[in-house]
Amino acid sequence: MNVEFINPFISSLLNVLETMAQTKLQPGKPKKKGDEVAVGDVSGLIGMVGPQVKGSFSISFDESLALEIMQRMLGEKPSKINPEVTDMVGEITNMVTGGAKLELSSKGYDFDMATPIVVSGKQHTITHKVDGPKIILPFTSDAGKAHLEICFDKL
């Protein structure tokens, strides 16, 4: 997969969480992902379609990290994942994709974004409806882990 296409999602994720939730993430080593089981407790997934490519992006958070981000962004910390937390994950997914879209459009890649869906629960699945390789990138923070997945058909 083209690193020129992945890097905007990484930089957008790092920027959104640092700006909106004062949370620094440390990226790990990317690898190919072979199954649909999410590595995390709550995930936002968004599809993207454009003239050159189509794909999807997801971000999964450990419950501990999602709850801490909620505390840092909104000043409230629920005891478990609830509808407000899933709404927040959907908004983060939207913001990260929007930031990546802006950067990619300056490189000639245009696409429309769907409305994100959010899935939660232990061992939930993420289905990328695109025929292409799935790349997963782990991130660590002081409050838990996050995993970014990207899947595009032509890259």
VEXLUM-963653 format. One record per residue (C-alpha): residue number from 1; residue in three letters; x, y, z. Coordinates in steps of 0.05 Angstrom, whole numbers. Each point is the difference from the previous one (the first is absolute). Example, Ala and Ser with C-alpha at 12.3 -4.5 7.8 and 13.67 -1.06 7.14 Angstrom:
2
pos: 1, code: ALA, xx: 246, yy: -90, zz: 156;
pos: 2, code: SER, xx: 27, yy: 69, zz: -13;
***
This chain:
155
pos: 1, code: MET, xx: 0, yy: 0, zz: 0;
pos: 2, code: ASN, xx: 24, yy: 69, zz: -18;
pos: 3, code: VAL, xx: 30, yy: 36, zz: 61;
pos: 4, code: GLU, xx: -19, yy: 66, zz: -31;
pos: 5, code: PHE, xx: -72, yy: -21, zz: 10;
pos: 6, code: ILE, xx: 8, yy: -27, zz: 72;
pos: 7, code: ASN, xx: 40, yy: 57, zz: 30;
pos: 8, code: PRO, xx: -57, yy: 52, zz: -4;
pos: 9, code: PHE, xx: -43, yy: -46, zz: 44;
pos: 10, code: ILE, xx: 56, yy: -8, zz: 50;
pos: 11, code: SER, xx: 15, yy: 74, zz: 4;
pos: 12, code: SER, xx: -74, yy: 18, zz: 4;
pos: 13, code: LEU, xx: -12, yy: -50, zz: 57;
pos: 14, code: LEU, xx: 60, yy: 25, zz: 39;
pos: 15, code: ASN, xx: -22, yy: 72, zz: -11;
pos: 16, code: VAL, xx: -73, yy: -11, zz: 18;
pos: 17, code: LEU, xx: 15, yy: -36, zz: 65;
pos: 18, code: GLU, xx: 54, yy: 48, zz: 22;
pos: 19, code: THR, xx: -41, yy: 62, zz: -16;
pos: 20, code: MET, xx: -69, yy: -24, zz: 23;
pos: 21, code: ALA, xx: 19, yy: -46, zz: 58;
pos: 22, code: GLN, xx: 71, yy: 19, zz: 20;
pos: 23, code: THR, xx: 18, yy: -73, zz: -14;
pos: 24, code: LYS, xx: 66, yy: -19, zz: -32;
pos: 25, code: LEU, xx: 3, yy: -65, zz: -39;
pos: 26, code: GLN, xx: 64, yy: -37, zz: -16;
pos: 27, code: PRO, xx: -4, yy: -36, zz: -67;
pos: 28, code: GLY, xx: 24, yy: -72, zz: -5;
pos: 29, code: LYS, xx: 18, yy: -43, zz: -60;
pos: 30, code: PRO, xx: -54, yy: -10, zz: -54;
pos: 31, code: LYS, xx: -16, yy: -69, zz: -25;
pos: 32, code: LYS, xx: -50, yy: -36, zz: -45;
pos: 33, code: LYS, xx: -64, yy: -23, zz: 35;
pos: 34, code: GLY, xx: -32, yy: -65, zz: -21;
pos: 35, code: ASP, xx: -64, yy: -4, zz: 40;
pos: 36, code: GLU, xx: -59, yy: 45, zz: 18;
pos: 37, code: VAL, xx: 5, yy: -2, zz: 76;
pos: 38, code: ALA, xx: 13, yy: 69, zz: 28;
pos: 39, code: VAL, xx: 59, yy: 13, zz: 45;
pos: 40, code: GLY, xx: -37, yy: 43, zz: 51;
pos: 41, code: ASP, xx: -66, yy: 9, zz: 36;
pos: 42, code: VAL, xx: -33, yy: 54, zz: -42;
pos: 43, code: SER, xx: 12, yy: 17, zz: -74;
pos: 44, code: GLY, xx: -21, yy: 53, zz: -49;
pos: 45, code: LEU, xx: -2, yy: -20, zz: -73;
pos: 46, code: ILE, xx: -10, yy: 45, zz: -60;
pos: 47, code: GLY, xx: -3, yy: -15, zz: -74;
pos: 48, code: MET, xx: 30, yy: 44, zz: -54;
pos: 49, code: VAL, xx: -14, yy: 1, zz: -75;
pos: 50, code: GLY, xx: 34, yy: 41, zz: -53;
pos: 51, code: PRO, xx: 15, yy: -1, zz: -74;
pos: 52, code: GLN, xx: 70, yy: -30, zz: 11;
pos: 53, code: VAL, xx: -10, yy: -45, zz: 60;
pos: 54, code: LYS, xx: -50, yy: -28, zz: 49;
pos: 55, code: GLY, xx: 15, yy: -23, zz: 70;
pos: 56, code: SER, xx: -15, yy: 2, zz: 73;
pos: 57, code: PHE, xx: 33, yy: 23, zz: 64;
pos: 58, code: SER, xx: -12, yy: -20, zz: 72;
pos: 59, code: ILE, xx: 28, yy: 19, zz: 67;
pos: 60, code: SER, xx: -8, yy: -47, zz: 60;
pos: 61, code: PHE, xx: 12, yy: 20, zz: 72;
pos: 62, code: ASP, xx: 10, yy: -40, zz: 63;
pos: 63, code: GLU, xx: -56, yy: 16, zz: 49;
pos: 64, code: SER, xx: 49, yy: 33, zz: 48;
pos: 65, code: LEU, xx: 25, yy: 48, zz: -55;
pos: 66, code: ALA, xx: -71, yy: 16, zz: -26;
pos: 67, code: LEU, xx: -23, yy: 17, zz: 71;
pos: 68, code: GLU, xx: 62, yy: 43, zz: 12;
pos: 69, code: ILE, xx: -10, yy: 37, zz: -66;
pos: 70, code: MET, xx: -72, yy: 13, zz: 21;
pos: 71, code: GLN, xx: 24, yy: 29, zz: 66;
pos: 72, code: ARG, xx: 52, yy: 44, zz: -34;
pos: 73, code: MET, xx: -47, yy: 25, zz: -55;
pos: 74, code: LEU, xx: -65, yy: 8, zz: 38;
pos: 75, code: GLY, xx: 18, yy: -1, zz: 73;
pos: 76, code: GLU, xx: -41, yy: -62, zz: 16;
pos: 77, code: LYS, xx: 24, yy: -71, zz: 9;
pos: 78, code: PRO, xx: -52, yy: -55, zz: -5;
pos: 79, code: SER, xx: 15, yy: -66, zz: 34;
pos: 80, code: LYS, xx: -8, yy: -38, zz: -65;
pos: 81, code: ILE, xx: -12, yy: 10, zz: -74;
pos: 82, code: ASN, xx: -69, yy: 32, zz: -9;
pos: 83, code: PRO, xx: -36, yy: 37, zz: -56;
pos: 84, code: GLU, xx: 37, yy: 65, zz: 15;
pos: 85, code: VAL, xx: 67, yy: -35, zz: -7;
pos: 86, code: THR, xx: -21, yy: -33, zz: -66;
pos: 87, code: ASP, xx: -23, yy: 69, zz: -26;
pos: 88, code: MET, xx: 68, yy: 28, zz: 19;
pos: 89, code: VAL, xx: 36, yy: -57, zz: -38;
pos: 90, code: GLY, xx: -44, yy: 15, zz: -61;
pos: 91, code: GLU, xx: 20, yy: 74, zz: 4;
pos: 92, code: ILE, xx: 74, yy: -17, zz: 7;
pos: 93, code: THR, xx: -6, yy: -46, zz: -61;
pos: 94, code: ASN, xx: -32, yy: 57, zz: -39;
pos: 95, code: MET, xx: 53, yy: 51, zz: 21;
pos: 96, code: VAL, xx: 58, yy: -47, zz: -16;
pos: 97, code: THR, xx: -29, yy: -18, zz: -68;
pos: 98, code: GLY, xx: -15, yy: 73, zz: -15;
pos: 99, code: GLY, xx: 72, yy: 20, zz: 17;
pos: 100, code: ALA, xx: 28, yy: -56, zz: -44;
pos: 101, code: LYS, xx: -48, yy: 18, zz: -56;
pos: 102, code: LEU, xx: 25, yy: 72, zz: 1;
pos: 103, code: GLU, xx: 72, yy: -22, zz: -5;
pos: 104, code: LEU, xx: -14, yy: -52, zz: -54;
pos: 105, code: SER, xx: -39, yy: 49, zz: -43;
pos: 106, code: SER, xx: 62, yy: 44, zz: -4;
pos: 107, code: LYS, xx: 35, yy: -61, zz: -31;
pos: 108, code: GLY, xx: -55, yy: -11, zz: -51;
pos: 109, code: TYR, xx: -41, yy: -53, zz: 36;
pos: 110, code: ASP, xx: -72, yy: 19, zz: 9;
pos: 111, code: PHE, xx: -54, yy: -41, zz: 34;
pos: 112, code: ASP, xx: -67, yy: 6, zz: 35;
pos: 113, code: MET, xx: -8, yy: -25, zz: 71;
pos: 114, code: ALA, xx: -58, yy: -41, zz: 25;
pos: 115, code: THR, xx: -31, yy: 8, zz: 69;
pos: 116, code: PRO, xx: 43, yy: -38, zz: 50;
pos: 117, code: ILE, xx: -28, yy: -60, zz: 36;
pos: 118, code: VAL, xx: 23, yy: -19, zz: 70;
pos: 119, code: VAL, xx: 4, yy: -70, zz: 27;
pos: 120, code: SER, xx: 18, yy: -21, zz: 71;
pos: 121, code: GLY, xx: 9, yy: -61, zz: 42;
pos: 122, code: LYS, xx: 54, yy: -52, zz: 12;
pos: 123, code: GLN, xx: 22, yy: -35, zz: -64;
pos: 124, code: HIS, xx: -45, yy: 42, zz: -45;
pos: 125, code: THR, xx: 15, yy: -2, zz: -74;
pos: 126, code: ILE, xx: 17, yy: 53, zz: -52;
pos: 127, code: THR, xx: -18, yy: -17, zz: -71;
pos: 128, code: HIS, xx: 35, yy: 42, zz: -53;
pos: 129, code: LYS, xx: -45, yy: -5, zz: -61;
pos: 130, code: VAL, xx: 58, yy: 9, zz: -47;
pos: 131, code: ASP, xx: 42, yy: -52, zz: -37;
pos: 132, code: GLY, xx: 70, yy: 21, zz: 21;
pos: 133, code: PRO, xx: 53, yy: -12, zz: 53;
pos: 134, code: LYS, xx: -17, yy: 20, zz: 71;
pos: 135, code: ILE, xx: 55, yy: 36, zz: 38;
pos: 136, code: ILE, xx: -2, yy: 6, zz: 76;
pos: 137, code: LEU, xx: 42, yy: 51, zz: 38;
pos: 138, code: PRO, xx: 5, yy: -5, zz: 76;
pos: 139, code: PHE, xx: 6, yy: 61, zz: 45;
pos: 140, code: THR, xx: 14, yy: 4, zz: 74;
pos: 141, code: SER, xx: -16, yy: 56, zz: 50;
pos: 142, code: ASP, xx: 1, yy: 12, zz: 74;
pos: 143, code: ALA, xx: -72, yy: -24, zz: 4;
pos: 144, code: GLY, xx: -2, yy: -60, zz: -47;
pos: 145, code: LYS, xx: 7, yy: -22, zz: -71;
pos: 146, code: ALA, xx: -31, yy: 20, zz: -66;
pos: 147, code: HIS, xx: 3, yy: -35, zz: -68;
pos: 148, code: LEU, xx: -10, yy: 32, zz: -67;
pos: 149, code: GLU, xx: -22, yy: -44, zz: -59;
pos: 150, code: ILE, xx: 3, yy: 23, zz: -72;
pos: 151, code: CYS, xx: -25, yy: -39, zz: -61;
pos: 152, code: PHE, xx: 1, yy: 27, zz: -71;
pos: 153, code: ASP, xx: -13, yy: -36, zz: -66;
pos: 154, code: LYS, xx: 55, yy: 29, zz: -44;
pos: 155, code: LEU, xx: 57, yy: 19, zz: 45;
***
